[in-house]
Amino acid sequence: MSSNANRLLLAMAQNLRRSGQNDLALSTYRRYVGLEPNHVEALLDLGRLLFDSNEPEEACGMFERAINLDPQRLDHRLTFVKFLIKNHKSDQANSVLSEALRQTPARKSCLVRHTQLVLHKTPERTIEALQWVIRIGDLVGLMICAEYMKRYEGRRIVFQLMDETHKNLKADVLFKDTIDEIVTDEGPNFGFGNPEGPEVYDPGNLWIASTFYHARHGGQVVPRLNLDPSQYQGPAMEWGTYAVFSPLFDPPYNKPRGMEETFVNELCEKLYGTLGERAIVITNQPEKIHSKIRTIASENLYDLVYLVGRSKVYLGGDTGFTHFAAAGRVKHLFALYGANHSRDFATAITDLCFSDTIHAFTAPGKYWGTGTDTRPKCDPVETSMHFHLLQDNRLPPAEVDTIVQQVQGILSK
């Protein structure tokens, strides 16, 4: 069988597992592993399915093969330990865990960097290298990676909070349940490449990495925002009874994801006409809002995130506040997205990743077949997401009317 056919077989097995068709997934994974016996992720998936199918002995064999193939990884050892305990094999669990700690003693902490190198394809077909600081939405993607590391790899998360935007957001407050330690400078024992310091991980392309973890673990890897009312300095609201709309004007890249001004005001007018004071807009361009709807523009990003997180309904485009709405477990999230023309961008592993103490998540092949997906990563147990695709930077009037009716119905309950 060709390598392309093998990949299709793996994709079929993964889709069957995600859709809950475990018997078919089990037989498909067995077939794939017979063809690709050294594929670690497939062995782990097959091991999980075998445990669920009450075949613990064969499951143990799959985990042991995966561990032997990649002995430095900690996450599948921890998963194996959990399954062993669940199946009353405590002695074997202790043995596996002791061996994991012996082989990975340095993995006691982790710094997640918050910059990434982006390659930009220019119209002249040349390549420009841009070092991007992670924007506010990217910060949520970064924290999804950190939540995965903490929850499934047992790491202690150390985050370097040096970016002024992240300080404005109060990232140390919002993500305090994900981040174990915040540092604001490198310090004498913290420098990159310092063997005595923590290991450093760079997630690379956040919207590949976070998509991969969310597809595999769902809402378990979505960080839960800590909304501390003592830090809030914005206007008083009747929390949990209102809708927030965050329009996206003139995005600096990916023009189709922006919203036409007339469309934004049509939606604002209909929201105001239906909801009155229970509808608010947060925007950094209030002069573009011509409706009577209440508009809040603030340079205090934490206050805006707090307003979003305490709302009952959120509507927004492919922008940072939409990702914070997902992390804030807003009950109903309306994502108004444009066509994501990300083909003009690609991320590269920076030279930092070749240091002895700095590693990349996005090692070649780790996220094969995942693809970039900037849709909000929600916890489906707590958030219902309604996805709408913009056409020429707007939605048809009938679709707008449907959204407004849905929002009205939600808030009237």
N, C-alpha and C positions, 0 to 999 in steps of 0.2 A: 504494500500500500504506500502511496506517495506521501511526502511530508504534508502537502496541502490537505490530502484526505484525512490524515491523522489529526490535523488541526480542526477540521470540520467535525470529526468524531468527538474531540474534546469539547468543542463549543456545544455540541448536542448534549453531551453528558452534563455540562454545567447548567444549561437551560432546563433540562429535565429535573435537576436537583433543585433549582430555584423555584420551579413551578410545583414542587412537592410530589413529583412522580418518581418516588424513590426506587421502586422495583425496576423500572426502565433505566433510571439513572445508574443503578447498581450494575446491571448487565452491560451498559454502555461503558462505564468506567473500567470494568473488568477487561473488556475488549481492548480499550485504549491502553491500559497498563500492560497488557500482553504485548502490544506493539511498541510501547515507549516505557520500558521498565524503570528508567532512571528519572522520570518526571516527578519531582518532589511534590508539587502542589496536587497533582492527580492522585498520588499515593495517599496524601493526607485526606483529600476529599473521599476517596474510596474507604479509608479507615473509618471516617466519621459515619459514612453510610452503613458500613458493616456493623458498627456498634449499635446504630439505630435499628438495624435488622436483627439484633440479638445474635450476632456472630462475633463475640469478643476475641476469640483466639485468632481468627483470620485478620481481624481489625488490628490486633497487636502486631501481627506480622507486617502489615502495611506501614504502621508508624515506625517500627524498628528499621525497616528498609529506608524510609525517609530520613531518619536520624543518621543512619550510617552514611547516606549519600551527602548529607549537609550537616555535619556534626556541630558547626558553630552557631547555627540558628537556635534561638531559645524558644520562639513562640510555639513551634510544633511539639517541643518537649513538654511545655506547660499544658498544651491541649491534651497530649497523651496522658499526662498525670491526672487531669480532670476525669478523663474517661476511665482510667484504671480505678480511681477512687469510686466512681459511680458504679463500677462493676465489681466492687468489693475485693480489689487486688491491691490492698494498701502496702504490702511489702514491696511489690514490684513498683508501685508509685513512688515510694521512698527511695528506691534504688535509682529510678530514672531521674528524680529531682536532684538527688545528691550528685549524680554524674553531670547533670546540667550545670549546677553551681560550680563544680570543680573545673569544668571546661570553659566556663564563661565568667570568671571572677571579676573581670573589668567592667562588666555591663551593669554597673550599679547606678549609673546616671546617664543622662542624655541631654545635650543641648540641641534644640531645633533652630536652625538659622532661619532668618526671615528675609533673605534676598534670593533671587534666582537669576541666572543668566538666560536671556532670551535672544534667539536669533530672529532677525526681522528680514523678510525677503522684500527688497525694494522693487519698484516698477522696472528699474533697469536690470533686474535679475541679479543684482549683487546682494551680498549678505552683510548686514550690520549687526554687531553684537551690542546689546543693551543690558545693563545691570539694573534690574527692577527691584525697588523696595516693594515688599508685599503690601498691596492695598487692603482696605478694611475687609472686603469680601474674601480676599485670599487668606487673610488671617484666620477666618473660620475654617477654610480648607486646611490650613496648617495645623489648627487645633484638632481637626478630625484625624490627621496623621498622628498627632501626639496622643490623642485619646486611644487610638488603636495600640500604640506602643505601650502605653501605661496599662491598658486593660488586658491585652493579649500577649505582651512580651515581658510584663512585669518590670518595666523600666521606671526610674524616677526621672520626671521631666524637669529639666532646667531650661529656662527661657531667657534669652538675652533681650531685655526691654530697653532698646536704645533709640528706636524710631519715635519721633515726636507725635506722629499720628496715633501710634499705639498707646502712648502715654495719655493723649487726649481721650482716647477710648476707655482708659482705665482697664487695659487688658488684664492687669494683675488682679483686678476685682472680678471682671466678667468671667474669667477662665480659672478662677482660683481652685476649682475642683479638678481641673485637668493639670494645671501647672503646680509642681511641688516647690519650686524655688525660682524667684525672679532675680536677675542680676542686671545692673545698670551700667556696668563697665567690665572690661576683661579682668583687670586685677592681676596681681603677680602670679597667682596659681591657676589662672583661668584661660590663658592665651591659647589660641588655636595652635595645634601641633604640639602642645605641652603634654608629654606622656603621663604626667601626674594629674592632669586635668580630666574632665569627663570626655567620653566619646562624643563626637559631634556628627549629627545626621542632617543632611540637606535633602528635603523631599523631592527636589527637582520640580517637575511639572505638577503643581498642586491639584489641578483638575483632571489629571490622570490618576495620581496616587489616591486622592480622597474618593474618587469614583470607584476605584478598585476596592478600597476598604468598605465603602458603603454598600457596594453590590454584594460583598461577601458577608458582612456582619449587620447590615441594616442600621436601624436606629441606635444600636449599641455603641457605635463609634461617633455618633453626633454628640459633641460636647454640650453639656447643660449649662446655660448661662446663669451666673449668680447675679441677679438683679437686686442690688442693695439699695433700699430706699433712702438710707442715710447719705448716699453719694449723689442723689438726684437733686438738681437745682432748677428744674424746669417748671412749667405751669402745672397747676393742680388739675387732675383729671378724675373722672369716675372710672377707675381701673376696670378693665375687662368688659367694657360696655360700648366700645367705639371701634371704628375702622380707621386704619392709617393707609394712605396712598403715598408712595414714594416714586414720583415720575423720574425718568432718566432722559435728560436733555444733552445733546451734543457730546456723546461719548468720545474720548480721544482716540479710540480704535474700535473696530467692529461696528461701523456706522449703522448697519441694519438693526442693531439692538436698541438704538435710541428711539425716542417717542416724538412724533410730530406734535408741535405746540397746539394746533387746533384740536387734535385728538385728545390730548391731555385735558384741555379745558372743557371739551364735550363730556368727558368722563367725570371731571370735577363737578360740572353743573348738575349732572344727573345724580351723582352721589349726594350733593348738597340738597337737591330738590327732594330726595327720598329720605335722607337721614338727618338733615339739618346739622346741629352742633355735634352729632355723634360721628361725623366724618371730618378728618383733618388731613392736611397735606404737609409732609416734611420735604423741604427742598432747599438747595443752596442758590436757587434762582427764583425767588418769590415774585420778581417783576414779570415773569412769564405766566403767572396764574391770574387770569382775569375773572374767574368765578368768585362768588361771594363765600366760597368754602373757607373754613379757617385754615390759615397757613402758618406753619411754624418753621422759622429759619434760625438756626443756632449754630455757633461755632463749637459748642460743647457736644462732642460726638457721643459721649456717654449718655447724656440726657436724651438724645434722639434714639439711641438703641433702647433705652429704658422705655420710652414711649411706644416703640415698636413691640418690645417684648411683653408689655402689659396690655396690649390691644387684644381684641377678640378676633378681628379680621385684619389681614394685611394684604395690600395689593402693591406690586412693584415689579420693576423690570430686572434685567440681568445686571444687577448692581449689588453693592455690599450689604445694604440694609435688608435685602431679600434673604441673604444667607444668615444674617443675624436673626431674622424672623423665624427661620427654620430652627436655629440653635435655641431660640427662646421658647420653642414649643407653642408658638401662636396656633390657636385651634384651627383656623382656616387661613390658608395662604394661597393667594391668587398670583401666579407667576405669569407675567406678560412679557414674553421673550421674543426677540428677533432672531432671524437666521444667524447662526453663530459661524461667521466666516473666519475660523481659526486656522485655515490652511496656510495663511501667510505668516504664521508664527510657529516656532518650534523651540523647545527648551533643550539646553545642552547641560551635561554634567560638567561642573566647573572644575578647575584644577585643584580646588580645595578637597575634592573627593579622593585625591590620590595621596593625601597625607596619611600618616600612620594612625591618626586619631580621628579622622573625619571620613565619613562614609555617606554614600548616597542611597536613598530608598530606590531611586529609579535606575538600578543596575540593569544592564541590557537584558531584555527578555522578561523582567519581573512582571511587567504589566502588559504582556503581549495580548493584543486583541481587546484591551479595555477601551481605549479611545478617550478623547477629551469630552467631558460633559460638565457644563457649568450650571446645570439645573440645581435648585436647592436640594441639599441632602437632609431629608426630614426623618423624624421618627414617626413612622406611619401609625403607631399606636396612639400618639397624642396630636398629630397634625394631619389634617386633610389638605392635600395640595390639588389645586385646580390649575391646569397648565393651558395657556393660550399662546398661540404663535402670531406675532405681528405680521401684517402684510403691508409692505411699503411704509413701515414705521407707525402703523395704526391698526385698529381692529374694526371690522364691519359694524355699523350701527346696531344691527340686530344682536350681535354678540355682546356688545357693550350693554344693551338693555338686559340681556340674560344675566350678565355678571351683576348688574345693579340689583336685579330682582333676587338673585341668590344671596347677596350681601344683606339686603333688607330682611329676607326670611331668616337668616342666621341671627341677626341682631334682635329680631322680634321675639325670639325664643327665651 
